[in-house]
Amino acid sequence: NISDATIAWMPRWQNLKQPHEEKFIRGYSIYSEGGCAGGVDHRPHEGFGKELKRTLKRYYPAGVDFTLQAPSLPSSNNYVDLDPQVTDPFGIPVLRFHFQWGKNELLMWEHAKQTIAELMKGAGGEILEVGSEPDPPGTSLHETGVCRFGDDPKKFVTNRWAQCHDVKNLYICDASIFPSPTDKTTTMPIVAFTMRTCDYILKNFRLGVHKQA
């Protein structure tokens, strides 16, 4: 993948020493991408014909994009249900997603724009375009939280060990048990939770809670 050589990642640096250094809680990370991976700069430029070509050659391949990746906090506004009208090829209702950006996420978004503006100013760069509103939900995401874990069977699908409250021999080992998403990829947390759950399953076999079929 050619973009692998042109992407850089700025890990979270906010609220590390104190949880309330910023106006928002937790933190976000930023991905920057540039070089030749994206082809000719897609931003609007003045000019037409030869003049436009000269403008594009002036900027290409020096353009850089920045993308904020921020975790959304648990919210009653964000949930999935079954669509009452749309079904899949087997006649099963499909999932319908409901999502709204929360105040905390929007504060992160504004903070990230100010941070990048300061970075570009310090580097002597020229800002050509700034997003007026966040990307639509789902543009960049790691699906989490559909089967959140927790102690209350009325509010959560699994217990703290990823064991389903209603089906005791069923364990869920993926990102759906996360109470909230992360600002980075979910792979390593999934592995960590899965190893923790496996230890719990083996313990239950040793204690006789679970029995071999």
C-alpha positions as CSV (number, residue, x, y, z in Angstrom):
1,N,0.0,0.0,0.0
2,I,1.7,3.2,-1.2
3,S,0.0,5.3,1.5
4,D,1.8,3.3,4.2
5,A,5.0,5.3,3.4
6,T,3.3,8.7,3.5
7,I,1.1,8.5,6.7
8,A,2.2,9.8,10.1
9,W,0.4,9.4,13.4
10,M,0.3,11.8,16.3
11,P,-0.6,9.8,19.4
12,R,-2.8,11.3,22.1
13,W,-1.0,13.9,24.2
14,Q,-4.0,15.6,25.9
15,N,-5.1,15.2,29.5
16,L,-2.2,12.8,30.3
17,K,-0.8,14.5,33.4
18,Q,-4.2,15.7,34.7
19,P,-7.6,14.4,33.5
20,H,-9.0,18.0,33.1
21,E,-6.2,19.9,31.5
22,E,-8.4,20.6,28.5
23,K,-12.1,21.5,28.3
24,F,-12.8,18.0,27.1
25,I,-12.1,14.7,28.8
26,R,-9.9,11.9,27.5
27,G,-8.0,12.6,24.3
28,Y,-7.7,12.1,20.5
29,S,-5.1,11.3,18.0
30,I,-4.4,12.8,14.6
31,Y,-3.4,11.1,11.3
32,S,-1.6,13.1,8.7
33,E,-1.1,12.1,5.1
34,G,0.6,13.7,2.1
35,G,3.1,13.2,-0.6
36,C,2.2,11.4,-3.9
37,A,-0.3,8.9,-2.4
38,G,-3.4,11.0,-3.1
39,G,-2.6,12.0,-6.6
40,V,-3.0,15.6,-7.7
41,D,-4.2,17.9,-5.0
42,H,-8.0,17.7,-4.9
43,R,-8.6,21.1,-3.3
44,P,-10.2,23.9,-5.3
45,H,-7.6,26.2,-6.9
46,E,-8.0,29.3,-9.0
47,G,-7.3,29.2,-12.7
48,F,-8.1,27.2,-15.8
49,G,-6.1,25.3,-18.4
50,K,-2.4,26.0,-18.3
51,E,-2.8,28.4,-15.3
52,L,-4.5,25.7,-13.3
53,K,-1.8,23.2,-14.3
54,R,0.9,25.6,-13.1
55,T,-0.9,26.0,-9.8
56,L,-1.3,22.3,-9.2
57,K,2.4,21.7,-10.0
58,R,3.3,24.4,-7.5
59,Y,1.6,22.6,-4.7
60,Y,2.0,18.9,-5.8
61,P,3.2,16.8,-4.0
62,A,3.6,19.1,-0.9
63,G,0.0,18.9,0.2
64,V,-0.7,17.4,3.7
65,D,-4.1,16.3,5.1
66,F,-4.9,15.9,8.8
67,T,-7.6,13.7,10.1
68,L,-8.8,13.7,13.7
69,Q,-9.7,10.4,15.3
70,A,-11.6,11.0,18.5
71,P,-13.5,8.5,20.8
72,S,-17.2,9.2,21.3
73,L,-18.5,8.9,24.8
74,P,-21.4,6.6,25.6
75,S,-24.7,8.4,24.9
76,S,-28.3,7.4,24.9
77,N,-28.5,9.2,21.5
78,N,-26.2,6.6,20.0
79,Y,-27.7,3.1,19.5
80,V,-28.7,0.5,16.9
81,D,-32.1,-1.0,16.4
82,L,-33.9,-3.2,13.8
83,D,-35.2,-1.4,10.8
84,P,-39.0,-1.8,10.6
85,Q,-39.0,-1.7,6.8
86,V,-35.6,-2.8,5.3
87,T,-34.6,-6.5,5.3
88,D,-31.7,-8.4,4.0
89,P,-31.9,-11.1,1.2
90,F,-33.1,-13.6,3.8
91,G,-35.9,-11.4,5.1
92,I,-34.2,-10.5,8.3
93,P,-34.5,-6.9,9.4
94,V,-31.2,-5.0,9.0
95,L,-29.6,-2.9,11.7
96,R,-30.4,0.8,11.8
97,F,-27.8,3.1,13.3
98,H,-28.6,6.3,15.3
99,F,-25.7,8.6,16.1
100,Q,-25.1,12.2,17.1
101,W,-21.8,13.9,17.8
102,G,-21.6,14.8,21.5
103,K,-20.3,18.0,23.1
104,N,-17.0,16.3,24.2
105,E,-16.3,15.1,20.6
106,L,-17.0,18.6,19.2
107,L,-14.7,20.2,21.7
108,M,-11.9,17.8,20.6
109,W,-12.6,18.6,17.0
110,E,-12.2,22.4,17.6
111,H,-9.1,21.8,19.7
112,A,-7.6,19.7,16.9
113,K,-8.2,22.4,14.3
114,Q,-6.4,25.0,16.5
115,T,-3.6,22.6,17.1
116,I,-3.0,21.9,13.5
117,A,-3.2,25.6,12.6
118,E,-0.4,26.3,15.1
119,L,1.6,23.4,13.7
120,M,1.3,24.5,10.1
121,K,2.1,28.1,11.0
122,G,5.2,27.0,12.8
123,A,6.3,24.9,9.8
124,G,5.7,27.7,7.4
125,G,2.8,26.0,5.7
126,E,-0.2,27.4,4.0
127,I,-3.7,26.4,5.1
128,L,-5.9,25.9,2.0
129,E,-9.0,24.4,3.6
130,V,-10.5,23.7,7.0
131,G,-13.5,21.5,7.7
132,S,-16.6,23.5,8.6
133,E,-18.2,20.5,10.3
134,P,-17.2,17.0,11.2
135,D,-17.2,14.2,8.7
136,P,-20.4,12.1,8.6
137,P,-20.5,9.4,11.3
138,G,-18.9,6.2,9.9
139,T,-16.4,7.9,7.7
140,S,-13.6,6.5,9.9
141,L,-14.6,4.2,12.7
142,H,-14.0,1.1,14.7
143,E,-17.3,-0.6,15.5
144,T,-17.7,-0.9,19.3
145,G,-20.3,-1.0,22.0
146,V,-23.2,-3.0,20.4
147,C,-22.9,-5.7,23.2
148,R,-21.4,-3.6,26.0
149,F,-20.3,-5.4,29.1
150,G,-21.5,-4.4,32.6
151,D,-22.9,-5.9,35.8
152,D,-26.5,-5.0,35.2
153,P,-28.3,-7.6,33.0
154,K,-31.0,-5.0,32.2
155,K,-28.5,-2.5,30.7
156,F,-25.6,-4.7,29.4
157,V,-25.4,-7.7,27.2
158,T,-22.4,-9.4,28.9
159,N,-20.8,-9.3,32.4
160,R,-17.3,-8.0,33.0
161,W,-15.8,-11.2,31.7
162,A,-17.6,-10.9,28.3
163,Q,-20.0,-13.8,29.3
164,C,-23.6,-13.2,28.1
165,H,-26.0,-12.6,31.0
166,D,-28.8,-14.6,29.3
167,V,-26.7,-17.4,27.8
168,K,-24.0,-18.5,30.3
169,N,-22.0,-20.6,27.8
170,L,-21.7,-17.8,25.3
171,Y,-18.8,-15.4,25.4
172,I,-18.2,-12.5,23.1
173,C,-14.6,-11.7,22.2
174,D,-14.6,-8.7,19.9
175,A,-14.9,-4.9,20.1
176,S,-18.7,-5.0,20.6
177,I,-18.3,-5.4,24.3
178,F,-16.4,-2.1,24.7
179,P,-18.3,0.5,26.8
180,S,-16.8,3.2,24.5
181,P,-14.5,3.3,21.5
182,T,-10.8,4.1,21.5
183,D,-8.9,6.9,19.7
184,K,-6.8,4.3,18.0
185,T,-7.4,0.9,16.4
186,T,-9.2,-1.6,18.5
187,T,-7.0,-4.7,17.7
188,M,-4.8,-4.8,20.8
189,P,-7.6,-4.1,23.3
190,I,-9.6,-7.0,21.6
191,V,-6.6,-9.3,22.1
192,A,-6.1,-8.2,25.7
193,F,-9.8,-8.7,26.6
194,T,-9.9,-12.1,24.8
195,M,-6.9,-13.4,26.7
196,R,-8.6,-12.2,29.9
197,T,-11.8,-13.9,29.0
198,C,-10.0,-17.2,28.0
199,D,-8.4,-17.3,31.5
200,Y,-11.8,-16.9,33.0
201,I,-13.3,-19.7,30.9
202,L,-10.5,-22.1,31.8
203,K,-11.0,-21.2,35.5
204,N,-14.7,-22.0,35.1
205,F,-13.8,-25.4,33.7
206,R,-11.5,-26.1,36.6
207,L,-14.2,-25.2,39.1
208,G,-16.8,-27.2,37.3
209,V,-18.9,-24.3,36.3
210,H,-18.5,-25.3,32.7
211,K,-18.4,-28.9,31.6
212,Q,-17.2,-30.4,28.4
213,A,-19.9,-31.5,26.0
